Structures are given as structure tokens and as C-alpha cells.
């Protein structure tokens, strides 16, 4: 019987990794892990640096924009030209509601008109109106100033050119001009006065709300929206409206004269198209700023004398501050008189 002993060098199983190879593999895995972590840290650092640079650039741009706006505000004073070279037509724009705090205030319009007439190169003035009306006081002040300037500069005519609308207080102003030119579809007229507001007494009764108003003088709470309206107060308000309406009618008759037709509806508060307004004598013909400057004044070069809106007012209007103030004023101050 023959005994067999295992060989001194048994054959190696190539399918199983050796201890050395396993060690090298673990070392490689450990090295790759550290490299991956390091790469992630570096990438995160780069991203943070890039984000920081972007924010820094953003804030610098914002600061530069603010600086530019401030500089523009300081330069944009809203002044009008005092003198110009050459014969030209002066243009003044009256746009929007006529009010003391708006762009179409008497102060702004009269300042522009004064500069336009005072310019030695002005051959004639065009007042371009696109307004539904507004304050009777402001409209009356502009009317009076136009009359004064017409008397002071008789050789320089002033014409009104109507865009979409020249109604109520807007027409009050227009009546002072030498002539009024319209588009056939313009809205013209509305010669009347109104006083609007709200009455909440019925609603307060339903909600069980009591109005507590203390006054010294029985009419101090006149037209208070939270108190009942008395017949005496209503009659007084109607008389005020009648007085202002009469002033309005007198101004229109003085400005338009014999051109007005004898129509019973003329001063009733109705408004008409530009075509009908010519037939009623409220306007004189069709025309635009360019056509009146070219064909009537005979000076086609146009210089705009309109007082620019100040920077704070422009910002406030764009962000709705003016609208918000108007809404609050309407709620809190019922019974405001206006031509619109």
C-alpha cells in the first residue's frame, strides 16, 4: 500500500484573491473615498464663492441704480424752458384730473403757460387737453390765467386741441382759449357741477352701530356720511352747486360768446361728440397739435413747455400712492364738489 502526502507547493486557486491583493483593493477604496470627499468639499467651496460674487455684483448694481435715480431726481427739477431760438409753437399739456395735488394743477399749468407766452420766439400757444374735469377752483384759476395772458400778449393766440376728452372742468379751461379744435369722436361738454359721497346710516342701523358725533355749531357735521341727511342741509348743498354752476356757465359764455347755439341742453351736464360739439358752438373745428401748429399758427416747430412731474410724485403715482390717497379721501371726506 502506498501512502500519499500533500505536495509542498499545492496549486493556487487563481479565482480567489490573495491577501495582498485584498489589502491593495482596500487601500484603493480608502484612497478613492478621501478623494471623493475632498472633491465635494472643493466644489461646495467654489459654489459658495461664486454665489458670494454674484450677490456682491447684484448689490453693487442696485447701489449704482439707486445712485443714478438720485442723480436723475436732482437734475430733473421739472422746470420749463425760458427762451428758445427761432419762431415756434408753444405746447402745454393738461392731462388727467384737474386737482391741486395732481399733474394738472393750476400751479403747474399756469407756470407752463407763463413760460410759453413769455418766450419771444413763441408765435402761438396750444393747450392740449385730455381731462374729465376736476376741481372748480383749480379750473377757474387756469381759466383766469389764460384770460390774463391773452390780454397781456394779444399778438399770441392760444388754441385748445382736445384729445379723447375735454369735459366739465376741462371744458371750463378750454372755454378761455381763442379757438377749440377737436377730433370728431372726442367727448366734449358736461357743463355741470356735482357733489358726491356716501351715506351709511341704513347699514349702520342694520349692524347696530351708533354714530357719536359731537359738534359746536349745528351744521358742523354737514354731509357727514354716517349721519342722516336733513332737508335743510340738502337744500343748502344744492344752492352751492347752483352757484358754482352759474359761475361755470358765465365763464363759458364769456369765452365762447356768440358762437354758442341756443340749445336748452347746452348747460344741462350732457356731453357730446366732437362732431356735435362743433354744431353746438362748443368747438370750432377739427384739428391736431401738428395741424394747428402748421396750418393755423404757421409755425410747425413745436416746443413743449409742460412742467414735468417731479421724481417723488412720479414714484408715488407709479406705486399707487396717489390712488390710495384718493380712495381714502373719498371714504373719509364725503361731499366733495367737483366738475367731472
C-alpha positions in Angstrom: 0.0 0.0 0.0 1.4 3.3 -1.0 0.9 6.4 1.2 0.3 9.8 -0.5 1.4 13.1 1.1 0.2 16.6 0.1 2.6 18.4 -2.2 4.9 21.0 -0.7 3.6 23.7 -3.1 -0.1 23.0 -3.7 -1.6 24.7 -6.7 -3.1 28.2 -6.1 -6.7 28.9 -6.8 -6.5 31.9 -9.1 -10.2 32.6 -8.7 -9.7 33.7 -5.0 -7.7 37.0 -4.5 -4.7 36.8 -2.3 -4.3 38.7 0.9 -2.0 41.2 -0.7 -4.5 41.9 -3.5 -7.2 42.4 -1.0 -5.1 44.8 1.0 -4.3 46.8 -2.1 -8.0 46.9 -3.0 -8.9 48.2 0.4 -6.2 50.8 0.2 -7.5 51.9 -3.3 -11.0 52.1 -1.9 -9.9 54.2 1.0 -8.0 56.5 -1.3 -11.0 57.0 -3.7 -13.3 57.8 -0.8 -10.9 60.5 0.5 -10.6 61.9 -3.0 -14.3 62.0 -3.5 -14.9 63.8 -0.2 -12.2 66.3 -1.0 -13.7 67.0 -4.4 -17.1 67.5 -2.9 -15.7 69.9 -0.4 -13.8 71.9 -3.1 -16.9 72.0 -5.3 -19.1 73.3 -2.4 -16.4 75.9 -1.6 -16.4 77.1 -5.3 -20.2 77.3 -5.4 -20.2 79.4 -2.2 -17.6 81.7 -3.6 -19.5 82.1 -6.9 -22.7 82.8 -5.1 -21.0 85.4 -2.9 -19.5 87.1 -6.0 -23.0 87.1 -7.7 -24.6 88.7 -4.6 -21.8 91.2 -4.4 -22.3 92.1 -8.1 -26.1 92.3 -7.5 -25.8 94.7 -4.6 -23.3 96.9 -6.4 -25.7 97.1 -9.4 -28.5 98.0 -7.0 -26.4 100.7 -5.3 -25.4 102.1 -8.7 -29.1 102.2 -9.9 -30.1 104.0 -6.7 -27.3 106.5 -7.2 -28.4 107.0 -10.7 -32.0 107.6 -9.7 -30.9 110.1 -7.0 -28.8 111.9 -9.5 -31.6 112.0 -12.0 -34.0 113.3 -9.4 -31.6 116.1 -8.5 -31.3 117.0 -12.2 -35.0 116.5 -13.1 -36.3 119.7 -11.4 -39.4 119.9 -13.5 -38.6 123.4 -14.9 -39.7 124.6 -18.3 -37.6 126.3 -21.0 -37.3 130.1 -20.6 -36.1 131.1 -24.0 -35.7 129.2 -27.3 -34.2 130.0 -30.6 -36.4 130.6 -33.6 -40.1 131.1 -34.2 -42.1 128.1 -32.9 -45.4 126.9 -31.5 -45.5 126.5 -27.7 -47.2 123.4 -26.4 -48.7 122.9 -22.9 -50.3 119.6 -21.9 -53.2 119.3 -19.5 -53.8 115.6 -18.8 -55.9 113.8 -16.2 -57.9 115.1 -13.3 -57.6 118.8 -12.5 -56.6 118.9 -8.8 -54.3 120.8 -6.5 -52.1 117.8 -5.9 -52.0 116.4 -9.4 -50.0 116.9 -12.5 -52.8 119.1 -13.9 -52.8 121.5 -11.1 -53.3 125.3 -11.6 -49.8 125.9 -10.3 -48.2 123.5 -12.9 -50.4 124.6 -15.9 -50.1 128.3 -15.2 -46.4 128.1 -14.8 -46.1 126.4 -18.1 -48.4 128.9 -19.8 -46.5 131.8 -18.4 -43.2 130.5 -19.7 -44.8 129.8 -23.1 -46.2 133.3 -23.6 -43.1 135.0 -22.2 -40.8 133.4 -24.8 -40.0 135.9 -27.5 -40.0 133.1 -30.1 -43.5 131.9 -29.4 -45.8 132.5 -32.3 -48.8 130.9 -30.7 -49.7 128.5 -27.8 -51.5 125.2 -28.0 -53.1 123.8 -24.8 -53.6 120.1 -25.4 -56.4 118.8 -23.1 -57.3 115.3 -22.2 -59.2 115.6 -19.0 -62.6 114.5 -17.4 -62.5 117.6 -15.2 -61.9 118.1 -11.5 -61.7 120.9 -9.0 -63.7 124.0 -9.9 -61.2 126.2 -8.1 -58.2 124.8 -10.0 -60.1 125.0 -13.3 -61.2 128.6 -12.5 -57.6 129.6 -11.7 -56.3 128.3 -15.1 -59.2 130.0 -16.9 -58.4 133.3 -15.3 -54.7 133.0 -16.1 -55.4 132.3 -19.8 -57.6 135.4 -19.9 -54.9 137.4 -18.3 -52.2 136.2 -20.7 -54.5 136.8 -23.7 -54.8 140.4 -22.7 -51.1 140.8 -22.0 -49.9 139.1 -25.2 -52.7 140.0 -27.8 -50.5 139.0 -30.7 -50.0 135.5 -29.4 -53.2 133.3 -29.8 -53.9 130.3 -27.7 -55.7 127.4 -29.1 -57.1 124.2 -27.3 -56.6 120.9 -29.0 -58.8 118.1 -27.5 -57.7 114.5 -27.4 -60.1 111.9 -26.2 -61.9 114.1 -23.6 -62.5 117.7 -22.6 -65.3 117.6 -20.1 -66.6 119.6 -17.2 -63.6 121.3 -15.6 -61.6 120.5 -18.6 -64.0 122.4 -20.8 -64.1 125.2 -18.2 -60.4 125.7 -19.0 -60.9 125.3 -22.8 -63.5 128.0 -23.0 -60.9 130.6 -22.3 -59.0 129.9 -25.5 -59.3 131.7 -28.8 -60.4 128.6 -30.5 -61.1 124.9 -29.7 -60.2 122.1 -32.1 -61.4 118.5 -31.6 -61.5 115.1 -33.1 -64.9 114.0 -34.4 -65.0 111.3 -31.7 -63.8 113.4 -28.8 -66.0 113.8 -25.8 -66.8 117.5 -25.1 -69.1 119.3 -22.7 -70.6 118.1 -19.4 -71.1 121.7 -18.3 -72.3 121.0 -14.8 -71.2 120.5 -11.1 -71.6 117.6 -8.8 -71.1 116.8 -5.1 -70.8 113.1 -4.5 -70.4 110.9 -1.4 -71.8 108.0 0.5 -74.5 107.5 3.2 -74.0 104.6 5.6 -76.9 105.3 8.0 -79.1 102.4 6.8 -76.2 99.9 7.0 -75.3 101.2 10.5 -78.8 100.6 11.7 -78.8 97.0 10.4 -75.4 96.4 12.1 -76.4 98.0 15.3 -73.7 100.7 15.1 -74.3 104.0 16.8 -72.8 107.2 15.4 -71.3 109.5 18.1 -70.6 112.9 16.6 -70.1 116.0 18.8 -70.1 119.4 17.1 -70.0 123.0 18.1 -72.4 124.5 15.6 -75.4 122.6 14.3 -74.1 122.4 10.7 -70.5 121.5 11.6 -71.3 117.8 10.7 -72.7 118.9 7.3 -72.9 116.0 4.9 -71.3 113.6 7.3 -71.7 110.2 5.6 -72.5 108.5 8.9 -75.3 110.9 9.9 -78.8 111.3 8.4 -79.1 114.0 5.8 -81.6 116.8 6.6 -83.7 118.7 4.1 -82.1 121.9 5.2 -78.6 120.6 4.6 -79.6 119.2 1.2 -81.1 122.5 0.1 -78.0 124.3 1.2 -75.8 122.0 -0.8 -78.0 122.3 -3.9 -77.7 126.1 -3.7 -73.9 125.8 -3.5 -73.9 123.6 -6.6 -76.2 126.1 -8.4 -73.9 129.0 -7.6 -70.8 127.2 -8.9 -72.8 126.0 -12.0 -73.8 129.6 -12.7 -70.1 130.7 -12.5 -69.2 127.9 -14.9 -71.9 129.0 -17.4 -70.8 132.6 -17.2 -67.2 131.6 -17.9 -68.3 129.5 -20.9 -70.5 132.3 -22.3 -67.7 134.9 -21.8 -65.2 132.7 -23.6 -67.4 131.4 -26.4 -69.7 134.3 -26.9 -72.0 134.3 -29.9 -70.5 131.0 -31.2 -72.8 129.1 -28.7 -76.0 127.9 -30.1 -79.3 128.4 -28.3 -79.8 124.8 -27.1 -81.7 124.1 -23.9 -79.5 121.1 -23.2 -76.2 123.0 -23.6 -75.7 123.6 -19.8 -77.5 120.6 -18.5 -74.4 118.5 -17.9 -74.8 116.4 -21.1 -71.7 115.8 -23.2 -71.4 115.3 -26.9 -69.0 114.0 -29.6 -66.6 116.4 -31.2 -68.7 116.4 -34.3 -71.8 117.5 -32.4 -69.8 120.0 -30.3 -68.9 121.9 -33.4 -72.6 122.1 -34.4 -73.4 123.4 -30.9 -70.7 126.0 -31.0 -68.7 124.4 -28.2 -65.8 123.8 -30.6 -64.6 125.5 -33.7 -63.3 122.7 -36.0 -61.2 119.6 -36.4 -57.5 119.6 -35.7 -54.5 118.1 -34.1 -51.4 119.6 -32.4 -49.4 119.3 -35.6 -52.1 120.5 -38.0 -52.9 123.6 -35.8 -49.2 124.4 -35.4 -48.6 124.0 -39.2 -51.8 125.4 -40.7 -53.3 127.9 -38.1 -50.3 129.3 -36.2 -48.0 128.8 -39.2 -45.1 127.6 -37.0 -44.5 123.9 -37.4 -41.7 123.7 -34.9 -43.2 122.7 -31.6 -41.6 123.3 -28.2 -43.1 121.6 -25.1 -43.4 123.8 -22.1 -45.3 121.4 -19.9 -43.9 121.3 -16.4 -42.5 117.8 -15.8 -43.8 115.7 -12.9 -41.3 115.7 -10.0 -39.4 112.5 -9.3 -41.1 111.8 -5.9 -44.6 112.4 -7.4 -43.8 110.1 -10.3 -42.7 107.3 -8.0 -45.7 107.8 -5.8 -48.1 107.7 -8.7 -46.5 104.5 -10.2 -46.7 102.7 -6.9 -50.3 103.7 -6.4 -49.9 106.1 -3.5 -52.0 108.7 -5.3 -54.7 106.2 -5.9 -54.7 105.1 -2.3 -54.8 108.6 -1.0 -57.7 109.4 -3.3 -59.6 106.3 -2.2 -59.1 107.2 1.5 -60.1 110.8 0.8 -63.3 109.6 -0.9 -64.3 107.5 2.1 -63.4 110.0 4.8 -64.4 113.2 3.1 -67.9 112.8 1.6 -69.5 115.6 -0.3 -66.5 117.0 -2.2 -67.6 119.3 -5.0 -66.1 118.7 -8.5 -66.6 119.4 -12.2 -66.4 115.9 -13.7 
